[in-house]
Amino acid sequence: MKIKNKVFFGIGVFIIISSIGLYSWLYPPLPQYEGELKIKGIIDSVHVYTDSYGTPHIFAENESDLFFTAGYLAARERLFQLSTVALAVKGELSSVFGDDFINTDIYLRTWRIHHTGKKMIETMDPENREIFETFCKGINYHIDEAVKDLPIEFKILGYRPSYWDPSIVAGYARMMAHEMQGSWKSEIIFGAIQSYFGKSKLLEIIPKLKTDNTTISDATFSGFNPVLKKILASENQLRSILGNPAADIGSNSWVVSGERTNTGKPFLANDPHLAFSQPSRWYEIHLSGGRFNVSGVCLAGIPLPVIGQNERAAWGFTNTMVDDVDFFIEKINPLNKNQYKHGKVWKEISVVKEVIPLKKGRDSVIFIRSTHHGPIISDIHPLIEKELSAVSFSWTGHWITSEMDAWVKLNNMKNWELSFGLYPGIMMGFRTYKEQEKSNHVLYVPFIDVCLTIHNAE
C-alpha cells in the first residue's frame, strides 16, 4: 500500500511539474507596464505611459531615445507580426513556413520589393535615416532580450526572428503599395477577354474603354495562360498571409471646412479599410521628443504615424485606386535568349542572381531577368521561361522616391503651404491625402503620377 501511495505521489508530482513547465513554455512573461526598466542604448530617462486602451505615450528628451523606445515597444508587443513582415519583404517565407511558400518567395523577389527598399534608404536624408536606424536598434534590442524565451509562435515553428534594418522598413512601405494596388488583376482580365473574345466584347463590359484610351496588345494571351494562373495563385497565397486589402474592399474619408461646422474648426474623418487581421495592421502610438509631438496610427514596423495629428495639423490617407501597373509582351531573340526586341534593335536582358533560404538550412537559387520596362514576371513559371515571348511589367512602386523623408516632414508640418512640398516625396501606391490645420485651412488632394498604357513592347 505504501509503495502504491509513493507511486501515485510521484506521478502527481511529475504531472504538476510538467504542467508548470508546459505553461511556462506556452506563456512567456507578459510585458512590464509599470515600474522601471534599465535598457542599454538609452541616453536619458524615457517615460512611457500606457493608457487603458493599451496605447503607449512615449516622452523622451531626444529623438534617439524616442525612436529606440518606439522600436523596442513595437517589437515587445508585435514580435511575430514584425518577423512575418520581415520574411515577406525579403522573400524568405519558405525558410520558416516550409517549401510550400517557395513560389511566393520567388514572386516577391520578382517584384523587387526589398531591392527597392534598399535603394530608397540610400537616398534618404542622413538625419531622417538615423530615425529609422534607431527604431530598428530598438526592435533588435528586444529580439536579443526575448530570444531565451520567445513567444509560442517561434517555438512551434522553431526559428529565431531576424534582425531589422531600415531597408525592411522601406520595403514594408513598398509591400503595402503592392498590396493596396489591385490593377494587376484587371490588366490580366482585360487582356484575356480581348484575346479570347475580341475587343468588341471587351467594350461591352467596359463601355468607357475608348474614352480612357487604354492600350491592349493584339497578341494572343493563350501561351501565357499558365503564368497568369500562377500569378493569381501567388497573389492569393500571399494575401492569405497578409490580408487582402484590394481596391474592392473600399476606403472612406472626408474633410469639412470650419466655415461649415458649429465649432468654427475643420473636421477630418478617415476610414482606411484594410482587411481584418489579428493582430491589427495598425499600431497606435504617441511620440513626444525632439522635433516631434505627434500621435496616430502607424503600420506595425513603421516608426511614425501614417495617419495622425501634431499640435498644428491632422492628416489622413485613403487609397486612390489607380492603374499603376503595366504589362508588356516582350519578343525574345530566337538566336540569343538573353536579348529582347525594343523598337528595331535587340537589347540585352539584365539578370540578377537571388538565393532564397529554405527550411532546414537548404537554399534555392533563382535568376530574375529584367527589361527596361521592369522584371519579367512570366519567369515565375519554368515552362514559359523557354518561350520566344515573355511578359515584363512596369510598376510605379519601382521608382526610387523619397516618401521616407516625406513621412518625417509630414509628422512635423506646421501648415498646409509647407505640406505642398511633401507631394513629390510620397508615391507609395498612390494615396489621396487630406489635411486639416489648426488655423482652419483644409487640403484634399491625390498623389497622381502614373503610367496609363499596356501594350506590346515592340
C-alpha positions as CSV (number, residue, x, y, z in Angstrom):
1,M,0.0,0.0,0.0
2,K,2.9,2.3,0.9
3,I,4.5,1.6,-2.4
4,K,1.3,2.4,-4.3
5,N,1.0,5.7,-2.5
6,K,4.6,6.6,-3.4
7,V,3.9,5.8,-7.0
8,F,0.8,7.9,-7.1
9,F,2.6,10.7,-5.3
10,G,5.4,10.5,-7.8
11,I,3.0,10.6,-10.7
12,G,1.2,13.6,-9.2
13,V,4.4,15.5,-8.7
14,F,5.5,14.7,-12.2
15,I,2.2,15.9,-13.6
16,I,2.3,19.1,-11.6
17,I,5.9,19.9,-12.6
18,S,5.2,19.0,-16.3
19,S,2.1,21.2,-16.2
20,I,4.1,24.2,-14.8
21,G,6.8,23.6,-17.3
22,L,4.3,23.4,-20.2
23,Y,2.5,26.5,-19.0
24,S,5.8,28.4,-18.8
25,W,6.8,27.2,-22.3
26,L,3.4,28.2,-23.8
27,Y,3.1,31.5,-22.0
28,P,6.3,33.6,-21.6
29,P,6.1,36.5,-19.1
30,L,3.9,39.4,-20.0
31,P,5.4,42.8,-20.8
32,Q,6.1,45.1,-17.9
33,Y,3.8,48.2,-17.9
34,E,4.7,49.7,-14.5
35,G,8.0,50.4,-12.7
36,E,11.4,50.9,-14.2
37,L,13.4,49.1,-17.0
38,K,17.1,49.5,-17.4
39,I,17.9,49.3,-21.1
40,K,21.4,49.8,-22.7
41,G,21.4,52.3,-25.5
42,I,19.1,54.8,-23.8
43,I,20.9,58.1,-23.4
44,D,18.5,59.8,-20.9
45,S,15.4,58.9,-19.0
46,V,12.3,58.0,-21.1
47,H,8.8,57.9,-19.7
48,V,6.2,55.6,-21.2
49,Y,2.6,55.8,-20.1
50,T,0.3,53.1,-21.3
51,D,-3.4,54.1,-21.3
52,S,-6.4,52.0,-20.7
53,Y,-6.6,51.1,-24.4
54,G,-3.0,49.8,-24.4
55,T,-1.7,52.8,-26.3
56,P,1.9,53.8,-25.4
57,H,2.6,57.5,-24.9
58,I,6.4,58.0,-25.1
59,F,8.1,61.1,-23.6
60,A,11.8,61.4,-24.4
61,E,14.4,64.1,-24.0
62,N,15.8,63.4,-27.5
63,E,14.9,61.7,-30.8
64,S,17.4,58.9,-30.4
65,D,15.7,57.7,-27.2
66,L,12.3,58.4,-28.6
67,F,12.6,56.1,-31.6
68,F,14.7,53.5,-29.9
69,T,11.9,53.1,-27.4
70,A,9.3,53.1,-30.1
71,G,11.1,50.2,-31.8
72,Y,11.5,48.4,-28.6
73,L,7.8,48.6,-27.7
74,A,6.7,47.7,-31.2
75,A,8.8,44.5,-31.0
76,R,7.7,43.7,-27.5
77,E,4.0,43.9,-28.5
78,R,4.1,42.6,-32.1
79,L,7.3,40.5,-32.5
80,F,5.8,37.7,-34.5
81,Q,3.9,40.1,-36.7
82,L,7.1,42.1,-37.3
83,S,9.0,38.9,-38.1
84,T,6.5,37.8,-40.6
85,V,6.6,41.2,-42.3
86,A,10.4,41.0,-42.5
87,L,10.2,37.5,-44.1
88,A,7.8,38.7,-46.7
89,V,9.8,41.8,-47.5
90,K,13.0,39.8,-48.0
91,G,11.1,37.0,-49.8
92,E,12.1,34.4,-47.2
93,L,8.8,33.0,-46.1
94,S,9.7,29.4,-47.1
95,S,12.7,29.5,-44.7
96,V,10.2,29.4,-41.8
97,F,6.8,28.2,-43.2
98,G,8.2,25.5,-45.4
99,D,8.8,24.7,-49.1
100,D,5.1,25.3,-50.0
101,F,6.0,29.0,-49.9
102,I,8.9,28.9,-52.3
103,N,6.7,30.1,-55.2
104,T,5.5,33.0,-53.1
105,D,9.1,33.9,-52.3
106,I,10.1,33.8,-56.0
107,Y,7.1,36.0,-56.7
108,L,8.0,38.5,-54.0
109,R,11.7,38.6,-55.2
110,T,10.4,39.2,-58.8
111,W,8.5,42.3,-57.6
112,R,11.9,43.6,-56.3
113,I,10.4,44.9,-53.1
114,H,13.4,44.6,-50.8
115,H,15.8,45.7,-53.6
116,T,13.7,48.9,-54.0
117,G,13.6,49.4,-50.2
118,K,17.4,49.3,-50.1
119,K,17.7,51.9,-52.8
120,M,15.2,54.2,-51.1
121,I,17.2,54.1,-47.8
122,E,20.4,55.0,-49.7
123,T,18.8,58.3,-50.9
124,M,17.4,59.3,-47.6
125,D,18.4,62.5,-45.7
126,P,21.1,61.3,-43.2
127,E,19.2,62.9,-40.2
128,N,16.0,61.2,-41.1
129,R,17.7,57.9,-41.9
130,E,19.0,58.0,-38.3
131,I,15.4,57.8,-37.1
132,F,14.9,54.5,-39.0
133,E,18.2,53.1,-37.8
134,T,17.5,53.9,-34.2
135,F,14.0,52.4,-34.5
136,C,15.5,49.2,-35.8
137,K,18.0,49.1,-33.0
138,G,15.1,49.2,-30.5
139,I,13.5,46.2,-32.3
140,N,16.8,44.3,-32.3
141,Y,17.4,45.0,-28.7
142,H,14.1,43.3,-27.8
143,I,14.9,40.4,-30.1
144,D,18.1,39.8,-28.1
145,E,16.2,40.2,-24.9
146,A,13.4,37.8,-25.8
147,V,15.5,35.1,-27.6
148,K,15.8,32.9,-24.4
149,D,12.0,32.7,-24.1
150,L,10.4,33.6,-27.4
151,P,6.6,33.8,-27.9
152,I,4.9,30.5,-28.7
153,E,4.7,31.0,-32.5
154,F,8.5,31.0,-32.7
155,K,8.8,27.9,-30.5
156,I,6.3,26.0,-32.7
157,L,8.0,27.0,-35.9
158,G,11.4,26.5,-34.5
159,Y,13.1,29.8,-35.6
160,R,14.7,32.9,-34.2
161,P,13.5,36.3,-35.5
162,S,16.0,38.0,-37.7
163,Y,17.3,41.5,-37.1
164,W,15.7,44.5,-38.7
165,D,17.4,47.3,-40.6
166,P,16.0,50.4,-42.3
167,S,15.6,48.6,-45.7
168,I,13.0,46.4,-44.1
169,V,11.0,49.4,-43.0
170,A,11.2,51.0,-46.5
171,G,10.5,47.6,-48.1
172,Y,7.4,47.2,-45.9
173,A,6.1,50.6,-47.2
174,R,6.6,49.2,-50.8
175,M,5.0,45.9,-49.9
176,M,1.9,47.8,-48.7
177,A,1.9,49.7,-52.0
178,H,1.9,46.3,-53.7
179,E,-0.9,45.0,-51.5
180,M,-3.1,48.1,-51.9
181,Q,-2.9,48.1,-55.7
182,G,-5.3,45.9,-57.5
183,S,-4.9,46.9,-61.1
184,W,-2.7,43.9,-61.9
185,K,-5.9,41.8,-61.7
186,S,-7.9,43.9,-64.2
187,E,-4.9,44.1,-66.5
188,I,-4.8,40.3,-66.7
189,I,-8.6,40.0,-67.1
190,F,-8.9,42.8,-69.8
191,G,-6.1,41.3,-71.8
192,A,-7.5,37.8,-71.6
193,I,-11.1,38.9,-72.6
194,Q,-9.8,40.8,-75.6
195,S,-7.5,37.8,-76.6
196,Y,-10.2,35.2,-76.3
197,F,-13.4,37.1,-77.3
198,G,-12.2,40.2,-79.2
199,K,-12.2,43.9,-78.4
200,S,-15.9,44.3,-79.2
201,K,-16.8,42.0,-76.3
202,L,-14.4,43.9,-74.0
203,L,-16.1,47.2,-75.0
204,E,-19.5,45.7,-73.9
205,I,-18.1,45.1,-70.4
206,I,-16.2,48.4,-70.2
207,P,-18.1,51.0,-72.3
208,K,-15.8,53.8,-71.5
209,L,-12.7,52.0,-72.6
210,K,-12.4,54.1,-75.8
211,T,-12.6,57.3,-73.7
212,D,-10.0,56.0,-71.2
213,N,-7.7,55.3,-74.2
214,T,-6.3,52.1,-72.7
215,T,-3.8,50.3,-75.0
216,I,-4.0,46.5,-75.1
217,S,-1.8,44.3,-77.3
218,D,-3.4,42.4,-80.1
219,A,-1.0,39.5,-79.3
220,T,-2.6,36.3,-78.1
221,F,-2.6,35.5,-74.4
222,S,-3.2,31.8,-74.8
223,G,0.5,30.9,-74.4
224,F,0.7,32.8,-71.2
225,N,-2.3,31.1,-69.6
226,P,-0.1,29.0,-67.2
227,V,1.8,32.1,-65.9
228,L,-1.4,34.1,-65.5
229,K,-2.8,31.3,-63.3
230,K,0.4,31.2,-61.3
231,I,0.3,35.0,-60.8
232,L,-3.2,34.7,-59.4
233,A,-2.2,31.7,-57.2
234,S,0.9,33.6,-55.8
235,E,-1.2,36.7,-55.1
236,N,-3.9,34.6,-53.3
237,Q,-1.4,32.8,-51.2
238,L,0.5,36.0,-50.2
239,R,-2.7,37.8,-49.4
240,S,-3.9,34.8,-47.3
241,I,-1.0,35.6,-45.0
242,L,-1.0,39.3,-45.0
243,G,-4.7,40.1,-45.7
244,N,-6.4,41.2,-48.9
245,P,-6.7,45.0,-48.9
246,A,-7.5,45.3,-52.6
247,A,-9.4,48.1,-54.1
248,D,-12.8,46.4,-53.8
249,I,-12.6,46.5,-50.0
250,G,-13.1,50.2,-50.2
251,S,-12.0,53.2,-48.2
252,N,-13.6,56.4,-46.9
253,S,-12.5,59.9,-45.9
254,W,-13.8,63.4,-45.9
255,V,-12.8,66.8,-44.6
256,V,-15.1,69.8,-43.8
257,S,-14.1,73.4,-43.6
258,G,-14.5,75.2,-40.3
259,E,-16.9,77.6,-42.2
260,R,-19.4,74.7,-42.2
261,T,-19.0,73.5,-38.6
262,N,-20.6,74.7,-35.3
263,T,-17.1,74.9,-33.7
264,G,-15.6,77.0,-36.4
265,K,-12.8,74.4,-36.8
266,P,-12.4,71.9,-39.6
267,F,-13.4,68.2,-39.2
268,L,-11.3,65.4,-40.7
269,A,-12.6,61.8,-40.9
270,N,-10.5,59.0,-42.2
271,D,-11.6,55.4,-42.5
272,P,-9.0,53.3,-44.3
273,H,-10.2,49.8,-45.0
274,L,-7.5,47.2,-44.6
275,A,-8.5,43.6,-44.3
276,F,-9.2,42.4,-40.8
277,S,-6.2,40.7,-39.2
278,Q,-5.3,39.7,-35.6
279,P,-3.3,41.5,-34.5
280,S,-4.3,44.5,-36.4
281,R,-2.1,46.1,-39.1
282,W,-2.4,49.4,-37.2
283,Y,-0.3,50.2,-34.1
284,E,-1.5,53.3,-32.2
285,I,1.2,55.5,-30.5
286,H,2.1,58.9,-29.1
287,L,5.6,60.2,-29.7
288,S,7.0,63.3,-27.9
289,G,10.6,64.3,-28.0
290,G,13.0,66.4,-30.2
291,R,11.2,67.8,-33.2
292,F,8.1,65.5,-32.6
293,N,4.9,65.7,-30.7
294,V,2.6,63.5,-32.7
295,S,0.0,60.8,-32.2
296,G,-1.8,58.5,-34.5
297,V,-1.6,55.1,-36.0
298,C,1.5,53.5,-37.6
299,L,1.7,50.3,-39.5
300,A,3.4,48.0,-37.1
301,G,7.0,48.2,-38.2
302,I,6.9,51.9,-39.4
303,P,8.3,54.3,-36.8
304,L,6.0,57.3,-37.5
305,P,2.2,57.7,-37.7
306,V,0.9,57.2,-41.2
307,I,-2.4,58.8,-40.1
308,G,-2.3,61.2,-37.2
309,Q,-2.0,64.7,-35.8
310,N,0.5,67.0,-34.3
311,E,0.0,70.3,-32.5
312,R,-0.8,72.2,-35.7
313,A,-2.4,69.8,-38.2
314,A,-4.1,66.4,-38.7
315,W,-3.9,64.2,-41.8
316,G,-5.3,61.0,-43.2
317,F,-5.0,58.8,-46.3
318,T,-7.2,56.6,-48.4
319,N,-6.5,54.5,-51.5
320,T,-6.7,56.3,-54.8
321,M,-7.1,53.0,-56.7
322,V,-5.4,54.0,-60.0
323,D,-3.7,52.0,-62.7
324,D,-0.1,51.8,-61.5
325,V,0.9,48.5,-63.3
326,D,1.5,47.9,-67.0
327,F,2.3,44.5,-68.6
328,F,4.4,44.2,-71.7
329,I,4.8,41.3,-74.1
330,E,8.5,41.1,-75.0
331,K,9.8,39.4,-78.1
332,I,12.9,37.2,-77.3
333,N,15.7,36.9,-79.9
334,P,15.5,33.3,-81.2
335,L,19.3,33.4,-81.8
336,N,20.1,34.8,-78.4
337,K,17.7,34.1,-75.5
338,N,19.5,36.9,-73.5
339,Q,18.1,39.6,-75.8
340,Y,14.7,41.1,-76.4
341,K,13.4,43.4,-79.1
342,H,12.9,47.1,-78.4
343,G,11.9,49.1,-81.5
344,K,14.2,47.9,-84.2
345,V,17.1,46.7,-82.0
346,W,17.8,43.8,-79.8
347,K,18.6,44.8,-76.2
348,E,20.3,42.8,-73.5
349,I,18.2,41.3,-70.7
350,S,19.7,42.1,-67.3
351,V,20.0,39.1,-65.0
352,V,20.2,39.1,-61.2
353,K,21.0,36.0,-59.1
354,E,18.9,35.5,-56.0
355,V,19.5,33.0,-53.2
356,I,16.4,32.0,-51.3
357,P,17.0,30.2,-47.9
358,L,14.7,27.2,-47.3
359,K,13.8,25.4,-44.2
360,K,16.4,23.1,-42.6
361,G,19.4,25.1,-44.0
362,R,18.9,24.5,-47.7
363,D,19.0,27.2,-50.4
364,S,17.3,27.7,-53.7
365,V,19.0,29.8,-56.4
366,I,16.9,31.7,-59.0
367,F,17.6,34.2,-61.7
368,I,15.4,37.3,-62.2
369,R,15.5,38.7,-65.7
370,S,14.5,42.3,-66.5
371,T,14.0,44.5,-69.5
372,H,14.0,48.3,-69.4
373,H,10.3,48.1,-68.6
374,G,10.9,46.0,-65.5
375,P,11.1,42.4,-64.2
376,I,10.0,39.5,-66.4
377,I,7.1,38.2,-64.4
378,S,6.4,35.2,-66.8
379,D,9.7,33.6,-65.5
380,I,7.8,32.6,-62.3
381,H,6.6,29.7,-64.5
382,P,9.5,27.5,-65.5
383,L,7.9,26.4,-68.8
384,I,7.2,29.9,-70.0
385,E,10.9,30.9,-69.4
386,K,11.9,28.9,-72.5
387,E,9.4,30.6,-74.9
388,L,10.3,33.2,-77.5
389,S,7.9,35.7,-75.8
390,A,7.9,36.9,-72.2
391,V,5.8,39.2,-70.1
392,S,7.5,42.0,-68.2
393,F,5.8,44.6,-66.0
394,S,6.3,48.2,-65.1
395,W,5.2,49.3,-61.7
396,T,5.4,52.7,-60.2
397,G,6.5,51.1,-56.9
398,H,9.9,50.5,-58.5
399,W,10.5,54.2,-58.7
400,I,13.1,55.4,-56.1
401,T,11.2,58.1,-54.4
402,S,11.6,59.9,-51.1
403,E,8.5,59.1,-49.1
404,M,10.6,58.0,-46.1
405,D,11.8,61.6,-45.8
406,A,8.3,62.8,-46.6
407,W,6.8,60.9,-43.6
408,V,9.2,62.7,-41.3
409,K,8.2,66.1,-42.8
410,L,4.6,65.2,-42.7
411,N,4.7,64.5,-39.0
412,N,6.4,67.8,-38.4
413,M,4.4,70.0,-40.7
414,K,3.2,73.4,-39.5
415,N,0.7,74.5,-42.2
416,W,-0.8,73.5,-45.5
417,E,1.6,75.6,-47.5
418,L,4.5,73.6,-46.1
419,S,2.8,70.4,-46.9
420,F,2.8,71.1,-50.6
421,G,6.5,70.4,-50.5
422,L,5.8,66.9,-49.4
423,Y,4.0,65.7,-52.5
424,P,6.9,64.9,-54.7
425,G,8.2,62.5,-52.0
426,I,5.0,60.5,-51.3
427,M,4.5,57.9,-54.1
428,M,3.6,54.8,-52.0
429,G,1.0,53.1,-54.2
430,F,-0.8,56.4,-54.7
431,R,-2.9,57.7,-51.9
432,T,-5.4,60.5,-51.6
433,Y,-4.2,62.9,-48.9
434,K,-6.3,65.0,-46.6
435,E,-5.2,67.6,-44.1
436,Q,-6.8,69.9,-41.7
437,E,-4.9,72.7,-40.0
438,K,-5.5,74.4,-36.6
439,S,-5.7,77.7,-38.4
440,N,-8.8,76.4,-40.3
441,H,-7.1,75.5,-43.6
442,V,-8.3,72.4,-45.4
443,L,-6.4,70.4,-48.1
444,Y,-7.7,67.4,-50.1
445,V,-5.5,66.2,-52.9
446,P,-4.5,62.9,-54.5
447,F,-0.9,62.0,-55.4
448,I,-1.1,61.0,-59.0
449,D,1.8,60.3,-61.4
450,V,1.1,57.1,-63.3
451,C,1.6,55.1,-66.5
452,L,-1.6,54.6,-68.5
453,T,-0.7,52.1,-71.2
454,I,-0.4,48.3,-71.5
455,H,0.9,47.2,-74.9
456,N,3.2,45.0,-77.0
457,A,6.8,46.0,-76.2
458,E,7.6,46.3,-79.9
